[in-house]
């Protein structure tokens, strides 16, 4: 009976500890995504750049997308894919762009990898909780806008 009580106590203790750890994990919320997108839009507007801005969660699922007036239609999908690439591979998409420029064309065969600057992971306490992706101007300008959004968090 004492052993059963001890096992029950141990089970409850470990279960509660696991749930406590899970509840402390940071997730990217809509309000965070709105702050990121608004800052990115503000930066794009400074130079009259027409871009699409996408924010995804840690699984690569779209949280928020904004297409500024005059942005080419295809930029919507590219911005989303840049954000997903940054989440899936846990690095900025500029890393892929740089490797291709150095001659590593094998990167072009990676699944779900967009090798153009403009996708940046969102990291909190060493964990990637999402990413921002921007498309519509040059890759370097997309990167500038994405970084401005990330800096708002």
C-alpha positions as CSV (number, residue, x, y, z in Angstrom):
1,X,0.0,0.0,0.0
2,X,2.8,2.4,0.9
3,X,4.6,1.6,-2.4
4,X,1.4,2.3,-4.4
5,X,1.0,5.6,-2.6
6,X,4.6,6.5,-3.3
7,X,4.2,5.6,-7.0
8,X,1.0,7.7,-7.2
9,X,2.7,10.6,-5.5
10,X,5.7,10.3,-7.9
11,X,3.4,10.1,-11.0
12,X,1.5,13.2,-9.9
13,X,4.7,15.1,-9.1
14,X,6.3,14.3,-12.4
15,X,3.2,15.0,-14.4
16,X,2.7,18.4,-12.8
17,X,6.3,19.2,-13.4
18,X,6.0,18.4,-17.1
19,X,3.0,20.5,-17.5
20,X,4.7,23.4,-15.6
21,X,7.6,23.2,-18.1
22,X,5.3,23.1,-21.1
23,X,3.4,26.2,-19.9
24,X,6.6,28.2,-19.7
25,X,7.4,27.7,-23.4
26,X,7.1,31.0,-25.3
27,X,4.8,30.9,-28.4
28,X,4.4,33.5,-31.0
29,X,1.0,35.1,-30.6
30,X,-1.1,37.2,-33.0
31,X,-0.2,40.4,-31.1
32,X,3.5,39.6,-31.5
33,X,3.0,39.0,-35.2
34,X,1.1,42.3,-35.6
35,X,3.9,44.2,-33.9
36,X,6.4,42.5,-36.2
37,X,4.4,43.2,-39.4
38,X,3.7,46.8,-38.4
39,X,7.3,47.6,-37.8
40,X,8.3,45.9,-41.1
41,X,5.6,47.8,-43.0
42,X,6.8,51.1,-41.4
43,X,10.4,50.3,-42.6
44,X,9.1,49.4,-46.1
45,X,7.1,52.6,-46.3
46,X,10.2,54.7,-45.6
47,X,11.5,53.9,-49.0
48,X,8.2,53.3,-50.7
49,X,8.9,49.6,-51.1
50,X,6.0,47.4,-52.0
51,X,6.3,44.1,-50.2
52,X,4.4,41.1,-48.7
53,X,5.2,40.3,-45.1
54,X,4.5,36.9,-43.6
55,X,4.9,35.7,-40.0
56,X,4.7,32.0,-39.3
57,X,4.8,30.0,-36.0
58,X,7.3,27.4,-35.0
59,X,5.6,24.8,-37.3
60,X,5.7,27.0,-40.3
61,X,2.0,27.8,-40.2
62,X,0.9,31.3,-41.2
63,X,-0.1,33.6,-38.4
64,X,-0.3,36.9,-40.3
65,X,0.2,38.1,-43.8
66,X,0.2,41.6,-45.1
67,X,0.5,42.6,-48.8
68,X,1.2,46.3,-49.2
69,X,-0.6,48.1,-52.0
70,X,1.1,47.6,-55.4
71,X,3.0,44.5,-54.4
72,X,3.4,41.9,-57.1
73,X,1.0,38.9,-56.5
74,X,3.7,36.2,-56.3
75,X,5.5,37.9,-53.4
76,X,2.7,36.7,-51.1
77,X,3.7,33.1,-51.6
78,X,7.5,33.8,-51.7
79,X,7.3,35.8,-48.4
80,X,5.5,32.9,-46.7
81,X,8.0,30.4,-48.1
82,X,10.9,32.5,-46.9
83,X,9.5,32.5,-43.4
84,X,8.9,28.7,-43.6
85,X,12.4,28.1,-44.8
86,X,13.8,30.1,-41.8
87,X,11.8,28.0,-39.4
88,X,12.4,24.6,-41.1
89,X,16.1,25.1,-41.3
90,X,16.6,27.3,-38.2
91,X,18.6,29.9,-40.0
92,X,18.1,33.1,-42.1
93,X,17.5,32.5,-45.8
94,X,20.5,34.7,-46.5
95,X,22.7,31.8,-45.4
96,X,21.3,29.8,-48.4
97,X,21.7,32.7,-50.8
98,X,25.4,33.1,-49.7
99,X,26.1,29.4,-50.1
100,X,24.6,29.4,-53.6
101,X,26.7,32.5,-54.5
102,X,29.8,30.6,-53.3
103,X,29.0,27.8,-55.7
104,X,27.1,25.3,-53.5
105,X,24.3,24.7,-55.9
106,X,23.3,21.5,-54.1
107,X,21.3,23.8,-51.8
108,X,18.9,24.4,-54.6
109,X,17.8,20.8,-54.3
110,X,16.8,21.0,-50.6
111,X,13.1,20.7,-50.0
112,X,11.2,23.8,-48.9
113,X,14.3,26.0,-49.1
114,X,14.2,29.5,-50.6
115,X,17.8,30.7,-51.2
116,X,17.0,34.5,-51.1
117,X,17.5,36.9,-48.3
118,X,14.3,38.0,-46.5
119,X,13.5,35.1,-44.2
120,X,14.6,35.3,-40.5
121,X,13.8,33.0,-37.6
122,X,12.3,34.5,-34.5
123,X,14.2,33.2,-31.5
124,X,13.4,33.5,-27.8
125,X,15.5,32.0,-25.0
126,X,17.4,29.9,-27.6
127,X,14.2,28.4,-29.1
128,X,12.8,29.3,-32.5
129,X,9.2,30.2,-32.1
130,X,8.5,31.4,-35.6
131,X,9.9,33.5,-38.5
132,X,9.3,36.5,-40.7
133,X,9.5,36.5,-44.4
134,X,9.5,39.4,-46.8
135,X,9.3,39.6,-50.6
136,X,8.7,42.2,-53.2
137,X,11.9,44.2,-53.7
138,X,15.5,43.1,-54.0
139,X,16.7,40.3,-51.7
140,X,18.8,42.7,-49.7
141,X,15.9,45.1,-49.3
142,X,13.6,42.3,-48.3
143,X,16.2,41.4,-45.6
144,X,16.3,45.0,-44.3
145,X,12.5,45.0,-44.0
146,X,12.5,41.6,-42.3
147,X,15.1,42.7,-39.8
148,X,13.1,45.8,-38.9
149,X,10.2,43.7,-38.2
150,X,12.2,41.3,-36.0
151,X,13.7,44.2,-34.1
152,X,10.3,45.3,-32.9
153,X,9.8,42.1,-30.9
